Amino acid sequence: MKIKSCVLVLLILPGMVFATNKQENGEKRKFDSAFDSDSKEKSNKKRILLKKEEPKKCGEFLFLLPPDCWTLITKFLYAEDWLNLRLVSKNFQPYFYSLEPGKRPAICFPALRLAANTNEEALINFIKKIQRVFLVASVLPDNFVKQTGVFWEKVNLEPCHKVSLDGLDRIVECCPNLKKIKIDELDLPKAGDSSEVTTTSFQNLLNKCPKLKTIAFLAGHSKIDFNKIDYSKNPKLKRLEGITHLSPAGIKKLAACSNLTTLGMRKLNDVSEDKDSGWSSFKKLTTLKIGGGEDSILLAQSFKKLLENSPLKTFQFDGNFSGKFGDMAGKGIPLKTLDLEASNITSQQFISLLKRCSTSLEVLSIDHCEKLHKDEVLDQINWEELSNLQDLSLGDYYYSTRIDSTGWITELIDACPKIRRIYFGSNPYGLQGEYKGKASIAELRRYLNEEEG
């Protein structure tokens, strides 16, 4: 009897296990239905839970993972991704092996990294399997680019610091599917006309990579003659940063990028005499970043057309901007972010600009505006007109009489219910350098009340 009982248990147990994998109607449970159980709250929160039909996009991009890539994954990803990927492999590997290609759940990789000590052969093998790549590289071996470039969609060459023109030309020839490229600095030739060859290399990048949506030269490149560049083959370009010395003719050529939403420029040429330089053509531009030198006469008549005719939401000045500001009077503009950084805007120009965008403004930064008399300006602002303000950064150059003798901070907090951050930097008043969050702002308000009392 004892032996028969044991056999009976062994026969029943598989059936019990099998029954848990069926729905009430007898059909086999799908992978995504496993996450609808009552016990999912008790499961490991660090586990990546992916649905077959509706994968969640939680990083830079999404693609399907072939089942034989698990042994190579963690060698080329950032450390913070390793734990999650190991758990996916441990818990769901059988599921990936059981499905046909194209029917597997999607897994997101933020980026692959290529360092000097990377096993190049193994990485080439891995990239050929996954076939869609966002690469962060500190080196660019010729063989690696030639064998894998066709799979590159995004590449960040910032860790390389300097990229040679030969390296850029190699990318152009081998990466026809490139959508995004970020370069810190180009290593220019020491002899000959470096401007001509650099301009040619950049033009080739535009011509042979028609899918490009983002080009960012982080250091700016004065050797590229951007006024000679033809953008007509790049209608998909949405973000362009690091261009320099644009003339009115160059601006008109750039207007061919009809879908441009983000533009970063340095050292604008004087366009004050040309009242129709092409700024009004940027109908989709939402973010404008400006840097330059003393030769820049910014916000002249031609430039004001951009402010008034585009859906601009962010106006940001590079830390090295020292150009002149023109007349700021005019109709309202729906800015949400105004970052004046180290510009030399005057108090009168600042107040005039602020009046034009006050009702929509959410972020205001005047960190290093040395020519701005902040103590006078802050008292002149009508904070009730900035009721949507959420972030105010005054920076280390803020000096006033005494905070307990001025009421602008109290007025700000009372008039701007959405304010969640005020940055004072280093100041002589005994306040914190930064107040962040609703509770912190309330603490500042109580402190001011006590001081006034």
FIMAR-427154 format. One line per field, with one value per residue (C-alpha): residue number from 1; residue in one letter; chain; x, y, z. Coordinates in nm, 2 decimals, always signed. Layout:
REM residues N
i NUM  ...
aa A  ...
ch A  ...
xx X  ...
yy Y  ...
zz Z  ...
***
This chain:
REM residues 453
i 1  2  3  4  5  6  7  8  9  10  11  12  13  14  15  16  17  18  19  20  21  22  23  24  25  26  27  28  29  30  31  32  33  34  35  36  37  38  39  40  41  42  43  44  45  46  47  48  49  50  51  52  53  54  55  56  57  58  59  60  61  62  63  64  65  66  67  68  69  70  71  72  73  74  75  76  77  78  79  80  81  82  83  84  85  86  87  88  89  90  91  92  93  94  95  96  97  98  99  100  101  102  103  104  105  106  107  108  109  110  111  112  113  114  115  116  117  118  119  120  121  122  123  124  125  126  127  128  129  130  131  132  133  134  135  136  137  138  139  140  141  142  143  144  145  146  147  148  149  150  151  152  153  154  155  156  157  158  159  160  161  162  163  164  165  166  167  168  169  170  171  172  173  174  175  176  177  178  179  180  181  182  183  184  185  186  187  188  189  190  191  192  193  194  195  196  197  198  199  200  201  202  203  204  205  206  207  208  209  210  211  212  213  214  215  216  217  218  219  220  221  222  223  224  225  226  227  228  229  230  231  232  233  234  235  236  237  238  239  240  241  242  243  244  245  246  247  248  249  250  251  252  253  254  255  256  257  258  259  260  261  262  263  264  265  266  267  268  269  270  271  272  273  274  275  276  277  278  279  280  281  282  283  284  285  286  287  288  289  290  291  292  293  294  295  296  297  298  299  300  301  302  303  304  305  306  307  308  309  310  311  312  313  314  315  316  317  318  319  320  321  322  323  324  325  326  327  328  329  330  331  332  333  334  335  336  337  338  339  340  341  342  343  344  345  346  347  348  349  350  351  352  353  354  355  356  357  358  359  360  361  362  363  364  365  366  367  368  369  370  371  372  373  374  375  376  377  378  379  380  381  382  383  384  385  386  387  388  389  390  391  392  393  394  395  396  397  398  399  400  401  402  403  404  405  406  407  408  409  410  411  412  413  414  415  416  417  418  419  420  421  422  423  424  425  426  427  428  429  430  431  432  433  434  435  436  437  438  439  440  441  442  443  444  445  446  447  448  449  450  451  452  453
aa M  K  I  K  S  C  V  L  V  L  L  I  L  P  G  M  V  F  A  T  N  K  Q  E  N  G  E  K  R  K  F  D  S  A  F  D  S  D  S  K  E  K  S  N  K  K  R  I  L  L  K  K  E  E  P  K  K  C  G  E  F  L  F  L  L  P  P  D  C  W  T  L  I  T  K  F  L  Y  A  E  D  W  L  N  L  R  L  V  S  K  N  F  Q  P  Y  F  Y  S  L  E  P  G  K  R  P  A  I  C  F  P  A  L  R  L  A  A  N  T  N  E  E  A  L  I  N  F  I  K  K  I  Q  R  V  F  L  V  A  S  V  L  P  D  N  F  V  K  Q  T  G  V  F  W  E  K  V  N  L  E  P  C  H  K  V  S  L  D  G  L  D  R  I  V  E  C  C  P  N  L  K  K  I  K  I  D  E  L  D  L  P  K  A  G  D  S  S  E  V  T  T  T  S  F  Q  N  L  L  N  K  C  P  K  L  K  T  I  A  F  L  A  G  H  S  K  I  D  F  N  K  I  D  Y  S  K  N  P  K  L  K  R  L  E  G  I  T  H  L  S  P  A  G  I  K  K  L  A  A  C  S  N  L  T  T  L  G  M  R  K  L  N  D  V  S  E  D  K  D  S  G  W  S  S  F  K  K  L  T  T  L  K  I  G  G  G  E  D  S  I  L  L  A  Q  S  F  K  K  L  L  E  N  S  P  L  K  T  F  Q  F  D  G  N  F  S  G  K  F  G  D  M  A  G  K  G  I  P  L  K  T  L  D  L  E  A  S  N  I  T  S  Q  Q  F  I  S  L  L  K  R  C  S  T  S  L  E  V  L  S  I  D  H  C  E  K  L  H  K  D  E  V  L  D  Q  I  N  W  E  E  L  S  N  L  Q  D  L  S  L  G  D  Y  Y  Y  S  T  R  I  D  S  T  G  W  I  T  E  L  I  D  A  C  P  K  I  R  R  I  Y  F  G  S  N  P  Y  G  L  Q  G  E  Y  K  G  K  A  S  I  A  E  L  R  R  Y  L  N  E  E  E  G
ch A  A  A  A  A  A  A  A  A  A  A  A  A  A  A  A  A  A  A  A  A  A  A  A  A  A  A  A  A  A  A  A  A  A  A  A  A  A  A  A  A  A  A  A  A  A  A  A  A  A  A  A  A  A  A  A  A  A  A  A  A  A  A  A  A  A  A  A  A  A  A  A  A  A  A  A  A  A  A  A  A  A  A  A  A  A  A  A  A  A  A  A  A  A  A  A  A  A  A  A  A  A  A  A  A  A  A  A  A  A  A  A  A  A  A  A  A  A  A  A  A  A  A  A  A  A  A  A  A  A  A  A  A  A  A  A  A  A  A  A  A  A  A  A  A  A  A  A  A  A  A  A  A  A  A  A  A  A  A  A  A  A  A  A  A  A  A  A  A  A  A  A  A  A  A  A  A  A  A  A  A  A  A  A  A  A  A  A  A  A  A  A  A  A  A  A  A  A  A  A  A  A  A  A  A  A  A  A  A  A  A  A  A  A  A  A  A  A  A  A  A  A  A  A  A  A  A  A  A  A  A  A  A  A  A  A  A  A  A  A  A  A  A  A  A  A  A  A  A  A  A  A  A  A  A  A  A  A  A  A  A  A  A  A  A  A  A  A  A  A  A  A  A  A  A  A  A  A  A  A  A  A  A  A  A  A  A  A  A  A  A  A  A  A  A  A  A  A  A  A  A  A  A  A  A  A  A  A  A  A  A  A  A  A  A  A  A  A  A  A  A  A  A  A  A  A  A  A  A  A  A  A  A  A  A  A  A  A  A  A  A  A  A  A  A  A  A  A  A  A  A  A  A  A  A  A  A  A  A  A  A  A  A  A  A  A  A  A  A  A  A  A  A  A  A  A  A  A  A  A  A  A  A  A  A  A  A  A  A  A  A  A  A  A  A  A  A  A  A  A  A  A  A  A  A  A  A  A  A  A  A  A  A  A  A  A  A  A  A  A  A  A  A  A  A  A  A  A  A  A  A  A  A  A  A  A  A  A  A  A  A  A  A  A  A  A  A  A  A  A  A  A  A
xx +0.00  +0.28  +0.44  +0.11  +0.05  +0.39  +0.33  -0.01  +0.14  +0.41  +0.14  -0.08  +0.19  +0.27  -0.09  -0.12  +0.17  +0.03  -0.30  -0.15  -0.03  -0.39  -0.66  -1.01  -1.11  -0.83  -0.61  -0.24  -0.15  +0.03  +0.35  +0.19  -0.10  +0.15  +0.18  -0.19  -0.18  -0.27  +0.07  +0.26  +0.31  +0.51  +0.74  +1.10  +1.06  +1.40  +1.29  +1.22  +0.86  +0.80  +0.47  +0.47  +0.21  +0.29  +0.67  +0.76  +1.01  +1.23  +1.56  +1.69  +1.53  +1.38  +1.46  +1.41  +1.68  +1.80  +1.80  +2.17  +2.31  +2.28  +2.65  +2.77  +2.52  +2.68  +3.02  +2.91  +2.65  +2.68  +2.70  +2.36  +2.19  +2.37  +2.14  +1.82  +1.95  +2.08  +1.73  +1.57  +1.80  +1.75  +1.37  +1.26  +1.54  +1.33  +1.06  +1.30  +1.43  +1.08  +0.96  +1.04  +1.24  +1.02  +0.78  +1.00  +0.93  +1.14  +1.42  +1.58  +1.95  +2.04  +2.37  +2.67  +3.01  +3.34  +3.64  +4.01  +4.02  +3.70  +3.71  +3.65  +3.58  +3.32  +3.15  +3.14  +2.97  +2.72  +2.63  +2.57  +2.31  +2.12  +2.15  +2.05  +2.30  +2.34  +2.72  +2.92  +3.28  +3.62  +3.81  +3.71  +3.91  +3.89  +3.78  +3.51  +3.36  +3.37  +3.20  +2.94  +2.87  +2.57  +2.39  +2.47  +2.17  +2.31  +2.67  +2.82  +3.19  +3.22  +3.45  +3.69  +3.75  +3.90  +3.78  +4.00  +3.86  +3.95  +3.75  +3.45  +3.48  +3.49  +3.17  +3.01  +3.11  +3.01  +2.70  +2.42  +2.15  +2.29  +2.02  +2.22  +2.58  +2.75  +3.11  +3.31  +3.58  +3.73  +4.11  +4.19  +4.49  +4.78  +4.88  +4.69  +4.34  +4.17  +3.86  +3.80  +3.85  +3.65  +3.36  +3.37  +3.37  +3.06  +2.88  +2.95  +2.80  +2.48  +2.47  +2.54  +2.35  +2.00  +1.83  +2.02  +1.79  +2.06  +2.40  +2.58  +2.93  +2.97  +3.28  +3.16  +3.37  +3.48  +3.68  +3.35  +3.21  +2.85  +2.75  +2.84  +2.66  +2.36  +2.10  +1.85  +1.90  +1.83  +1.46  +1.45  +1.71  +1.55  +1.85  +2.17  +2.42  +2.76  +2.74  +2.94  +2.97  +2.63  +2.57  +2.23  +2.30  +2.38  +2.06  +1.86  +2.03  +1.97  +1.60  +1.58  +1.57  +1.20  +1.16  +1.43  +1.32  +1.66  +1.93  +2.26  +2.48  +2.80  +2.95  +2.66  +2.77  +2.61  +2.27  +2.12  +2.12  +1.94  +1.57  +1.48  +1.76  +1.54  +1.47  +1.10  +1.12  +1.19  +0.82  +0.89  +1.18  +1.12  +1.47  +1.73  +2.08  +2.31  +2.68  +2.91  +3.15  +3.15  +3.08  +2.73  +2.44  +2.17  +1.79  +1.81  +1.51  +1.58  +1.62  +1.30  +1.11  +1.22  +1.10  +0.76  +0.69  +0.82  +0.68  +0.99  +0.97  +1.34  +1.58  +1.92  +2.26  +2.59  +2.83  +3.07  +2.81  +2.91  +2.72  +2.52  +2.14  +1.92  +1.58  +1.37  +1.03  +0.76  +0.47  +0.45  +0.64  +0.53  +0.87  +0.87  +1.25  +1.47  +1.83  +2.05  +2.36  +2.67  +2.51  +2.57  +2.20  +2.12  +1.85  +1.63  +1.66  +1.59  +1.27  +1.15  +1.22  +1.06  +0.74  +0.71  +0.71  +0.61  +0.27  +0.41  +0.75  +0.83  +1.21  +1.42  +1.80  +2.01  +2.31  +2.61  +2.47  +2.73  +2.59  +2.25  +2.17  +1.98  +1.88  +1.70  +1.56  +1.41  +1.22  +1.08  +0.94  +0.57  +0.57  +0.19  +0.26  +0.49  +0.23  +0.35  +0.72  +0.85  +1.23  +1.43  +1.81  +1.99  +2.35  +2.65  +2.65  +2.34  +2.41  +2.15  +2.11  +1.94  +1.69  +1.49  +1.45  +1.31  +0.99  +1.04  +1.10  +0.78  +0.59  +0.74  +0.63  +0.28  +0.23  +0.39  +0.21  +0.40  +0.75  +0.95  +1.31  +1.49  +1.87  +2.06  +2.42  +2.66  +2.50  +2.57  +2.23  +2.24  +2.00  +2.06  +2.21  +1.91  +1.55  +1.40  +1.06  +0.73  +0.83  +1.16  +0.99  +0.74  +1.03  +1.18  +0.85  +0.82  +1.18  +1.10  +0.79  +0.99  +1.25  +0.98  +0.82
yy +0.00  +0.24  +0.18  +0.23  +0.56  +0.69  +0.60  +0.77  +1.09  +1.09  +1.04  +1.32  +1.58  +1.64  +1.69  +1.95  +2.14  +2.13  +2.25  +2.57  +2.66  +2.65  +2.91  +2.82  +2.74  +2.48  +2.69  +2.73  +3.05  +3.32  +3.48  +3.82  +3.67  +3.55  +3.91  +3.95  +3.71  +3.82  +3.74  +3.98  +4.23  +3.97  +3.90  +4.04  +4.41  +4.41  +4.16  +4.30  +4.21  +4.23  +4.19  +4.02  +4.24  +4.58  +4.60  +4.91  +5.15  +5.23  +5.34  +5.48  +5.23  +4.88  +4.57  +4.19  +3.98  +3.66  +3.36  +3.28  +3.62  +3.57  +3.48  +3.80  +4.05  +4.17  +4.22  +4.53  +4.70  +4.95  +4.80  +4.92  +4.70  +4.38  +4.26  +4.31  +4.13  +3.83  +3.80  +3.81  +3.54  +3.32  +3.34  +3.37  +3.22  +2.91  +3.13  +3.30  +2.98  +2.85  +3.12  +3.19  +3.50  +3.81  +3.68  +3.72  +3.99  +4.31  +4.39  +4.74  +4.82  +5.18  +5.16  +4.94  +5.06  +5.01  +5.08  +5.03  +4.68  +4.55  +4.21  +4.34  +4.00  +3.91  +4.25  +4.23  +3.89  +4.03  +4.33  +4.11  +3.92  +4.21  +4.42  +4.76  +4.95  +5.26  +5.27  +5.47  +5.45  +5.57  +5.40  +5.33  +5.04  +5.03  +4.66  +4.71  +5.01  +4.82  +4.51  +4.66  +5.01  +4.90  +4.82  +5.15  +5.38  +5.60  +5.67  +5.88  +5.96  +6.20  +5.96  +5.96  +6.34  +6.39  +6.22  +6.23  +6.33  +5.99  +5.84  +6.06  +5.97  +5.60  +5.63  +5.81  +5.52  +5.24  +5.37  +5.44  +5.38  +5.63  +5.84  +6.02  +6.12  +6.31  +6.42  +6.61  +6.75  +6.69  +6.63  +6.86  +6.83  +7.06  +7.13  +7.26  +7.42  +7.24  +7.44  +7.30  +6.94  +6.96  +7.13  +6.85  +6.58  +6.73  +6.77  +6.40  +6.31  +6.48  +6.34  +5.98  +5.95  +6.07  +5.92  +6.15  +6.32  +6.44  +6.59  +6.74  +6.89  +6.95  +7.17  +7.36  +7.36  +7.69  +7.52  +7.40  +7.66  +7.61  +7.88  +7.66  +7.35  +7.21  +7.06  +6.98  +6.60  +6.60  +6.68  +6.45  +6.65  +6.76  +6.85  +7.03  +7.17  +7.32  +7.52  +7.84  +8.18  +8.16  +8.45  +8.55  +8.33  +8.03  +8.08  +8.06  +7.74  +7.59  +7.67  +7.37  +7.16  +7.22  +6.97  +7.12  +7.14  +7.20  +7.44  +7.52  +7.80  +7.98  +8.30  +8.44  +8.68  +9.02  +8.99  +9.32  +9.48  +9.19  +9.21  +8.89  +8.65  +8.34  +8.31  +8.31  +7.98  +7.78  +7.69  +7.39  +7.52  +7.47  +7.49  +7.75  +7.75  +8.04  +8.11  +8.36  +8.65  +9.02  +9.02  +8.88  +9.13  +8.91  +8.96  +9.22  +9.28  +8.97  +8.75  +8.87  +8.71  +8.37  +8.45  +8.57  +8.31  +7.98  +7.77  +7.84  +7.69  +7.70  +7.99  +7.90  +8.08  +7.90  +7.98  +8.17  +8.40  +8.76  +8.90  +9.22  +9.22  +9.43  +9.59  +9.34  +9.51  +9.32  +9.09  +8.80  +8.47  +8.14  +8.05  +7.79  +7.80  +8.11  +8.03  +8.34  +8.17  +8.41  +8.65  +9.03  +9.12  +9.45  +9.50  +9.69  +9.43  +9.15  +9.31  +9.37  +9.01  +8.88  +9.07  +8.90  +8.55  +8.58  +8.41  +8.09  +8.07  +7.77  +7.78  +8.10  +8.11  +8.42  +8.24  +8.43  +8.75  +8.99  +9.30  +9.23  +9.42  +9.14  +9.32  +9.59  +9.35  +9.11  +9.40  +9.52  +9.18  +9.14  +8.78  +8.74  +8.74  +8.44  +8.23  +7.92  +7.95  +7.62  +7.68  +7.99  +7.99  +8.31  +8.17  +8.27  +8.63  +8.73  +9.01  +9.23  +9.45  +9.22  +8.95  +9.05  +9.40  +9.30  +9.11  +8.98  +8.62  +8.62  +8.77  +8.50  +8.21  +8.36  +8.44  +8.13  +7.82  +7.59  +7.69  +7.39  +7.50  +7.83  +7.83  +8.11  +7.97  +8.12  +8.41  +8.60  +8.57  +8.24  +8.07  +7.74  +7.74  +7.56  +7.50  +7.21  +7.05  +7.17  +7.11  +7.29  +7.60  +7.60  +7.59  +7.90  +8.07  +8.01  +8.13  +8.46  +8.50  +8.46  +8.71  +8.96  +8.91
zz +0.00  +0.08  -0.25  -0.44  -0.26  -0.36  -0.72  -0.71  -0.58  -0.85  -1.11  -0.98  -0.93  -1.29  -1.37  -1.09  -1.22  -1.58  -1.46  -1.32  -1.67  -1.82  -1.82  -1.71  -2.07  -2.09  -2.32  -2.25  -2.07  -2.26  -2.14  -2.07  -1.88  -1.61  -1.50  -1.42  -1.12  -0.77  -0.65  -0.88  -0.60  -0.41  -0.70  -0.72  -0.81  -0.98  -1.24  -1.58  -1.67  -2.04  -2.23  -2.56  -2.73  -2.56  -2.48  -2.26  -2.41  -2.11  -2.27  -2.60  -2.83  -2.85  -3.05  -3.05  -2.89  -3.05  -2.81  -2.84  -2.72  -2.35  -2.29  -2.45  -2.31  -1.99  -2.14  -2.33  -2.12  -1.84  -1.49  -1.38  -1.64  -1.55  -1.27  -1.46  -1.76  -1.55  -1.40  -1.74  -1.86  -1.55  -1.54  -1.90  -2.11  -2.20  -2.33  -2.57  -2.70  -2.77  -3.00  -3.36  -3.46  -3.48  -3.21  -2.90  -2.65  -2.69  -2.45  -2.43  -2.42  -2.34  -2.51  -2.60  -2.51  -2.70  -2.48  -2.56  -2.39  -2.55  -2.71  -3.06  -3.22  -2.96  -2.99  -3.37  -3.33  -3.08  -3.30  -3.60  -3.40  -3.25  -3.57  -3.42  -3.22  -3.00  -2.96  -2.71  -2.82  -2.69  -2.98  -3.35  -3.49  -3.87  -3.89  -3.63  -3.82  -4.15  -4.02  -3.79  -3.93  -4.13  -3.81  -3.63  -3.57  -3.29  -3.20  -2.93  -2.99  -2.69  -2.50  -2.80  -2.73  -3.07  -3.39  -3.70  -4.04  -4.16  -3.88  -3.97  -4.34  -4.24  -4.05  -4.35  -4.58  -4.35  -4.16  -4.41  -4.14  -3.89  -3.72  -3.45  -3.41  -3.13  -3.15  -2.89  -3.12  -3.46  -3.49  -3.78  -4.02  -3.93  -4.29  -4.58  -4.59  -4.30  -4.35  -4.70  -4.62  -4.29  -4.47  -4.74  -4.47  -4.30  -4.64  -4.71  -4.37  -4.47  -4.82  -4.74  -4.42  -4.52  -4.22  -3.97  -3.72  -3.48  -3.53  -3.23  -3.23  -2.86  -2.89  -3.20  -3.51  -3.65  -3.94  -4.10  -4.33  -4.24  -4.49  -4.78  -4.66  -4.85  -4.63  -4.90  -4.87  -4.50  -4.45  -4.15  -3.95  -3.62  -3.40  -3.50  -3.25  -3.26  -3.59  -3.60  -3.79  -3.96  -4.21  -4.35  -4.65  -4.42  -4.23  -4.55  -4.65  -4.30  -4.34  -4.58  -4.27  -4.23  -3.94  -3.73  -3.36  -3.18  -3.30  -3.12  -3.26  -3.17  -3.30  -3.51  -3.77  -3.77  -3.93  -3.81  -4.16  -4.32  -4.22  -4.41  -4.33  -4.31  -3.94  -4.00  -4.19  -3.88  -3.81  -3.59  -3.38  -3.01  -2.86  -2.94  -2.79  -2.85  -2.79  -2.94  -2.93  -2.94  -3.31  -3.25  -3.25  -3.12  -3.13  -3.41  -3.64  -3.84  -3.53  -3.37  -3.65  -3.52  -3.17  -3.29  -3.57  -3.43  -3.15  -2.94  -2.59  -2.48  -2.52  -2.38  -2.38  -2.38  -2.10  -2.33  -2.48  -2.47  -2.77  -2.77  -2.73  -2.96  -2.88  -2.69  -2.74  -2.93  -2.90  -2.66  -2.72  -2.55  -2.39  -2.12  -2.05  -2.05  -1.96  -1.98  -1.84  -1.88  -2.12  -2.09  -2.11  -1.93  -1.67  -1.91  -2.18  -1.94  -1.80  -2.16  -2.26  -1.94  -2.01  -2.35  -2.21  -1.84  -1.86  -2.00  -1.84  -1.62  -1.59  -1.54  -1.50  -1.46  -1.30  -1.42  -1.58  -1.44  -1.60  -1.46  -1.14  -0.99  -0.67  -0.87  -1.13  -0.88  -0.71  -1.04  -1.15  -1.13  -1.00  -1.05  -1.42  -1.37  -1.20  -1.39  -1.28  -1.14  -1.13  -1.05  -1.06  -0.94  -0.91  -0.72  -0.85  -0.66  -0.41  -0.26  +0.05  +0.29  +0.22  +0.54  +0.40  +0.06  +0.00  -0.35  -0.23  -0.03  -0.32  -0.55  -0.33  -0.28  -0.65  -0.80  -0.65  -0.88  -0.77  -0.67  -0.68  -0.59  -0.63  -0.45  -0.49  -0.24  -0.06  +0.26  +0.42  +0.60  +0.36  +0.20  -0.15  -0.29  -0.19  -0.38  -0.34  -0.20  +0.17  +0.13  -0.03  +0.26  +0.50  +0.33  +0.36  +0.73  +0.78  +0.60  +0.81  +1.13  +1.00  +0.91  +1.25
***
